């Protein structure tokens, strides 16, 4: 018999055992956990849209009209008008010919890479790409070359080495905003490499969609190269406040994925309320309210980072609302996280395999819902918890 308990014990001994915490409230600035009200500083609900009345109403209206479930996969009976409308909205939002919905970001990246690439093709993947991209590369059976994080010069050299033996398609794939560090991919430089080597560029903009750029269209818009990206992957469950994911891109690529992406073909489609909510979220993001929410989020990020730095912590600043506070090892990381939740601040400790060994951190994420006074108090508490845990 497999001794699973010994494996759990080993994880616990190394400070790597994870456990679920149950939230018994909505995803607002504060949540309730185990009967305690805590400031939520680890949610991807960046713009606070998960609790927006217009989005909730849209989901309720679609559910009342179409039902709680879709009844099947899109290729059987589950392709509904609400799915199609959202795909049209997403294609217009990203400026592409078409878009295709997936049930999650993980399902999207696995399905896109597996569905569009295969043996004989070559993928160049950033070393800090999300796990779903890593697994999608494996599923594709294409040869994959990992390049140093954000190092476009190293990538150029690696691509040059492959020119003489080139066979199939070449694809560069990168996160737009890297989820653990909050930094941005060097997209303008990647676009130059794409053109130089006749490659495709795929960007996972899960943490940039809705947030970056004048219209919230993501990292590509922020870095002024949106139209040069071939494949735009993004999620609906972060800044857009709902669930699911998508690929926006050329019509032929979408048609191929409808036929070949296993995570699309063999999955029951999203419940009708989900795409309806996402369409309502896109409308907000593209309007004046979206502008106001993004500006408030920028102000919150600057205020929070300033508080951490004034307390003596070294914190890098990026345009995203992801703020990593490095703690190095698992034990002090989790000690700080546990102390903070007892003091009323929910900040998750991040450990391997999510991040490389030696780079554990508290990963704080900010929302437009946060009040300045709460962020000031949180910054002071985090400084004290981190410094206390390291002594």
Secondary structure, 3 states (H helix, E strand, C coil): CCCHHHHHHHHHHCCCCCCCCCECCCCCCEEEECCEEEEECCCCCCCCHHHCHHHHHHHHHHHHHHCCCCCCECCCCCCCHHHHHHHHHHHHHHCCCEEEEECCHHHHHHHHHHHHCCCCCEEEEECCCCHHHHHHHHHHCCEEEEECCCCHHHHHHHHHHHHHHCCCCEEEEEECECCCCCCECCHHHHHHHHHHHCCEEEEECCCCCCCCCCCCCCHHHHCCCHHHCCEEEEECCCCCCCCCEEEEECHHHHHHHHHHCHHHHCCECCCHHHHHHHHHHHHHHCCHHHHHHHHHHHHHHHHHHHHHHHCCCCCCCCCCCEEEEEEECHHHHHHHHHHHHHCCEECEEECCCCCCCCCEEEEEECCCCCCHHHHHHHHHHHHHHHHHHCC
